[in-house]
Amino acid sequence: MEIDVTKEREQGRRPAGMLEDAVLAALWQGGRPMSPADVQAVLPDTPAYTTVMTTLARLHRKGLATRTRAGRGYVYSPNVDEAAHTATAMHDLLRRRHDRAAVLARFVSDLAPEDERLLQQLLRHDDAD
């Protein structure tokens, strides 16, 4: 079954995985353990509290967030930093493609000039600063 992202956005829903990314971003930016209410307060489009709770529980089950008892509920912290999470997602996507060279060539050709310079520095193991 194919998901129509445009239709979902028109209906006020995010495409699959987008809420998890938004919740992780909130945890990264929060810089402290956050309750579901804390996370809900900073998310765009204010999803339902139960939706945020479910998403946080899913992130915990996947090992992407830790949770600690706080009163009758939990507070959550990211278990992985943003760079590591994004790099893992990029590696996973690349592994699922047959023509990795074409994917990498297209990726590099679409980089902004400053990102291309940064990538060249990183590949040469130069200081990126």
C-alpha angles and dihedrals in degrees: 000000000000120000117226102218092189092053091047092051091048088053091050096253127124121231114261112287095016094099091050089053092048092049092049090049089052090051092048092049094043093066091200138063107288133203121223088257091053090052093044091053093059100041119102116244089021103246118211116283091240090052090054091047091051092048092050091049090050091050089050092051090050091052093244094114136031123217132207128193112254113178109306094341142037139264119212135214129185113261093199131039123244096252094051093046093049093045091051091051091049092049092048092051093047092050090057094057124089099210102048092166091058092047093049092045091052092045093052094043090054095051120114111250093252091051090048090053090048092050091050090051092049092048090052088047091238121151108274092206 
